[in-house]
Amino acid sequence: MAEYKGIHGTKVQDYTTDPDNPITGQVWYNETANTIRVEAQTTAGAWATGGNLNTGRSALGGAGTQTAAIAAGGFTPVSPYNQSVTELYNGSSWTEVADLAQARRSLAAAGTSTAAIFFAGIRPGDTVLGNTESWNGSAWTEVNNLNTARRGCGGNGTQTAALAEGGNTYPGGNIANVESWNGSSWTEITDTNSAKNDTAAAGTQTSALVFGGSSPQALTESWNGSAWTEVNDLNTARSALGGVGTDNTSVLGFGGYTYPGFTANTEEWNGSSWTEVNNLGTARYALAGAGTPSSALAFGGGNTGPTRLAATEEWTGAGAPVIKTITTD
């Protein structure tokens, strides 16, 4: 039988704490914990508790990464109802920063915690908005509006290359209209195949996925930079869900409203089909997300009655490194 040293080129070492950068398969003895440990990989993705938002709210916008996210706008059940509050996440806690110029709910977002755009929504008085605001890491600047004002649209991409998909032109109906942002103005481009509202979107300006929406629906559409194609449906039809993704082949969708209730279901898209994975810890709808399918963030939302959530959850996807204790009992 081969020895550990023969396989890894080193003996099992003693540490007072776990090593800083262990490699997959490395085994060591933690003197403080009096345990043998190994650097392994997760076999299934899972959600874990993160730091709460300072202001619990639903219908907010979010962008960024798991360790550097931005949340802005939203709705609370007490005055002033429609919010302008902006918060930044550092991987463990949220900090309030400069407010949006326009308080609103049901808005969309794209970009990072230091370079983002937030757009669309509905303001006090129930007027739908085309307003777009650009974030530089410390302040908001009003820039050019969408051509079609709307609420509940999808949003994805970067501060200088984003998409706005669908939405509702209240008191009008759901629309299929899509607009592309080039850093200074919006241009109408190819419509989605189906009108949608309270939808989720993820990916880039040239490789995106739009999924779910009000009815609720399970429809999914893929964008290749020039055309939308209907692809396989979500397993659970829902609206007002969260979503993150790198492109139209790698997306995570979570939470949402499933008439007459709401869900914690999380699904992963691999470019051809959706697979159900581990649920959120707290079922919710009208939440926001940030990050990637392997390292995501879910925050805010609503669930029972008038409750608006401050809870944040962090997703670690399958294959991520994890330290495990070896037991011999």
Secondary structure as the mmCIF struct_conf table of DSSP 4:
data_model
#
loop_
_struct_conf.conf_type_id
_struct_conf.id
_struct_conf.beg_label_comp_id
_struct_conf.beg_label_asym_id
_struct_conf.beg_label_seq_id
_struct_conf.end_label_comp_id
_struct_conf.end_label_asym_id
_struct_conf.end_label_seq_id
HELX_RH_AL_P HELX_RH_AL_P1 TYR A 4 HIS A 8
BEND BEND1 GLY A 9 THR A 10
HELX_LH_PP_P HELX_LH_PP_P1 LYS A 11 VAL A 12
STRN STRN1 GLN A 13 TYR A 15
BEND BEND2 THR A 16 THR A 17
BEND BEND3 ASP A 20 ASN A 21
HELX_LH_PP_P HELX_LH_PP_P2 PRO A 22 ILE A 23
TURN_TY1_P TURN_TY1_P1 THR A 24 GLY A 25
STRN STRN2 VAL A 27 ASN A 30
TURN_TY1_P TURN_TY1_P2 GLU A 31 ASN A 34
STRN STRN3 THR A 35 GLN A 41
BEND BEND4 THR A 43 ALA A 44
STRN STRN4 ALA A 46 THR A 49
HELX_LH_PP_P HELX_LH_PP_P3 GLY A 51 LEU A 53
BEND BEND5 ASN A 54 THR A 55
STRN STRN5 SER A 58 SER A 58
BEND BEND6 ALA A 59 ALA A 59
STRN STRN6 GLY A 61 GLY A 64
BEND BEND7 GLN A 66 ALA A 68
STRN STRN7 ALA A 69 ALA A 72
STRN STRN8 PHE A 75 PHE A 75
BEND BEND8 PRO A 77 VAL A 78
TURN_TY1_P TURN_TY1_P3 SER A 79 PRO A 80
STRN STRN9 ASN A 82 ASN A 82
STRN STRN10 THR A 86 TYR A 89
BEND BEND9 GLY A 91 SER A 92
STRN STRN11 TRP A 94 VAL A 97
HELX_LH_PP_P HELX_LH_PP_P4 ALA A 98 LEU A 100
BEND BEND10 ALA A 101 GLN A 102
STRN STRN12 ARG A 105 ARG A 105
BEND BEND11 SER A 106 SER A 106
STRN STRN13 ALA A 108 GLY A 111
BEND BEND12 SER A 113 ALA A 115
STRN STRN14 ALA A 116 PHE A 119
STRN STRN15 ILE A 122 ARG A 123
TURN_TY1_P TURN_TY1_P4 PRO A 124 ASP A 126
STRN STRN16 THR A 127 VAL A 128
STRN STRN17 LEU A 129 LEU A 129
STRN STRN18 THR A 132 TRP A 135
BEND BEND13 GLY A 137 SER A 138
STRN STRN19 TRP A 140 VAL A 143
HELX_LH_PP_P HELX_LH_PP_P5 ASN A 144 LEU A 146
BEND BEND14 ASN A 147 THR A 148
STRN STRN20 ARG A 150 ARG A 151
BEND BEND15 GLY A 152 GLY A 152
STRN STRN21 GLY A 154 GLY A 157
BEND BEND16 GLN A 159 ALA A 161
STRN STRN22 ALA A 162 GLU A 165
STRN STRN23 ASN A 168 ASN A 168
TURN_TY1_P TURN_TY1_P5 TYR A 170 PRO A 171
BEND BEND17 GLY A 172 GLY A 172
STRN STRN24 ASN A 174 ILE A 175
STRN STRN25 VAL A 178 TRP A 181
BEND BEND18 GLY A 183 SER A 184
STRN STRN26 TRP A 186 ILE A 189
HELX_LH_PP_P HELX_LH_PP_P6 THR A 190 THR A 192
BEND BEND19 ASN A 193 SER A 194
STRN STRN27 LYS A 196 LYS A 196
BEND BEND20 ASN A 197 ASP A 198
STRN STRN28 ALA A 200 GLY A 203
BEND BEND21 GLN A 205 SER A 207
STRN STRN29 ALA A 208 GLY A 213
TURN_TY1_P TURN_TY1_P6 SER A 214 PRO A 216
STRN STRN30 GLN A 217 TRP A 223
BEND BEND22 GLY A 225 SER A 226
STRN STRN31 TRP A 228 VAL A 231
HELX_LH_PP_P HELX_LH_PP_P7 ASN A 232 LEU A 234
BEND BEND23 ASN A 235 THR A 236
STRN STRN32 ARG A 238 SER A 239
BEND BEND24 ALA A 240 ALA A 240
STRN STRN33 GLY A 242 ASP A 247
TURN_TY1_P TURN_TY1_P7 ASN A 248 THR A 249
STRN STRN34 SER A 250 PHE A 254
STRN STRN35 TYR A 257 THR A 258
TURN_TY1_P TURN_TY1_P8 TYR A 259 PRO A 260
STRN STRN36 GLY A 261 PHE A 262
STRN STRN37 THR A 266 TRP A 269
BEND BEND25 GLY A 271 SER A 272
STRN STRN38 TRP A 274 VAL A 277
HELX_LH_PP_P HELX_LH_PP_P8 ASN A 278 LEU A 280
BEND BEND26 GLY A 281 THR A 282
STRN STRN39 TYR A 285 TYR A 285
BEND BEND27 ALA A 286 ALA A 286
STRN STRN40 ALA A 288 THR A 292
TURN_TY1_P TURN_TY1_P9 PRO A 293 SER A 294
STRN STRN41 SER A 295 PHE A 299
STRN STRN42 GLY A 302 GLY A 302
BEND BEND28 THR A 304 THR A 304
TURN_TY1_P TURN_TY1_P10 GLY A 305 PRO A 306
STRN STRN43 ARG A 308 ARG A 308
STRN STRN44 THR A 312 THR A 316
TURN_TY1_P TURN_TY1_P11 ALA A 318 GLY A 319
STRN STRN45 PRO A 321 ILE A 326
#
